[in-house]
Amino acid sequence: MATVTHDYETGTDPRRWWALGALVASMLTLGFDTTILNVALPTMAEQLGATTGQQQWMADAYIVVFAALMLPAGLLGDRFGRRRMLIAGLGVFLVGSLVGTLAGSVDAVIAARAFMGVGAALVTPLALSVLPSLFTPEERTKAVGIVSAGSTLGLPLGPILGGWLLNHFWWGSVFLINLPMAAIGIAACVFLLPETRDPASPKVDTVSTALTAAGLAALIYAIIEAPTRGWSDPLVLTMFVASVVLITALVLRERRAVRPMLDMGLLAHRGFLFNTLAATLVMFVLSGLMFVLPPYLQAVLGHDSLGTGVRLLPLMGGLLVAARTAQPVVARFGARAVVSAGLVVLAFAALLGSRTTVDSGYGFVALWLSLAGAGFGFSVVPAMSGALGALPSDRAGSGSGLLMTLRQVGGAIGIALLGSLLAGAFRDRLDVTGLPAGAADTAGDSVVAAHLIAEKARLTDLAASANSAYVHGMGLVMLVCGIAALVSALLAAAFLPGASGAARKVDDDTAMAATTADARQ
């Protein structure tokens, strides 16, 4: 049973709404970060000389750490104080952002992103876990909706703010903006948020945490390095084997635990399993899409950073509108039909996007981006709600943690696998005839690098080849995304249980809050 150590009394103290403001500030701090990074990656690749693989690590270092530490971070907050851990998380995020601002190399940026992932893992689960101690059940839905709106706000504002910063300042400014945001969040938590804890929560299992982090890192390293080193390279094969061994050891350890940190037995519930699978595959597609789009808009179509951010808005707009209107549609047609239809729309959008050419223009891109956003929204919110609704009430907490962890894993693998597919296709298709070996190798690192070499050497043919090669690789990525979404739609239609009263009683705004928090990844 959670305890409140300050003089707040649930549902009576007017300061609870100011405390809610502290949570909104915390979530907004994280809300800006990832979408800003997506816009910044092409500029960082140009100024730091980052290859496609290194750009993948800039994005994935954050997600791997976030996924591995989210469950133990929530338990730390339960045992030692949620406000204390929230403040610590924001402090870690602030320090990581400062390191990123001052970084002068790719490795330093990757290290900063990993450190920021530690902070995000502390903030995300705890921001929602303190709400039951602040608000009555009647007010809780409204409170969760406000926190959800705070994290949602970062989705469309991130690309625009990031683009504006990159147009006026150096690339490190996209991390600098986090400093005042995190500082405001810390101050708000210190002065406004009561301390709550649950001493009866399970202890943090450091061995399982280490197995999770090491297993994910080995898997993603192998996927990212395989296009460059070769899929049969001894190091790549070793990493694949290591990931299998580590993840298998994690599953076996958790199955034997009396109070597991990662309750794999929850996957025995059909509704939870297939809703979680649908939500995870949606994150796989969304993360990969957000990785490949900014270089296309910036390098191929020639828009500046701010223009790139603005042109991502159809995706965000479709996602937010559909997510907010999904529940009335579910009430009318049932969750299984809505999830399946959303995934079909997503598959259609991705397959349409695979037809993009160098000469398609932004209008065509905006069309399938809007459809993709709508598909995301209509599939992921009912899937999240259905997954939690399929579980007994006493296992909702552990189920939510497992669901969010698997979705983060899906996002990390999406960036790694789809980014590697793009890198391999780009390098194979790029025409570097006549270039010195060193220049040819550098040009094959990324479309941004190819454009830089083409500009310095005044090789218009190389720039045209780079654009064509990148669009070809992006088309393959979109094709894989479309197939994955279509397979997910078929699985959802075949195996998701029909709507039930119990499932509809789940707090759908809680699902939305988790969705928008994860969509930043």
Summary of the structure (lengths in Angstrom):
residues: 521
radius of gyration: 22.2
end to end distance: 31.7
largest distance: 75.1
contacts: 2041
relative contact order: 0.14
helix: 82%
strand: 1%
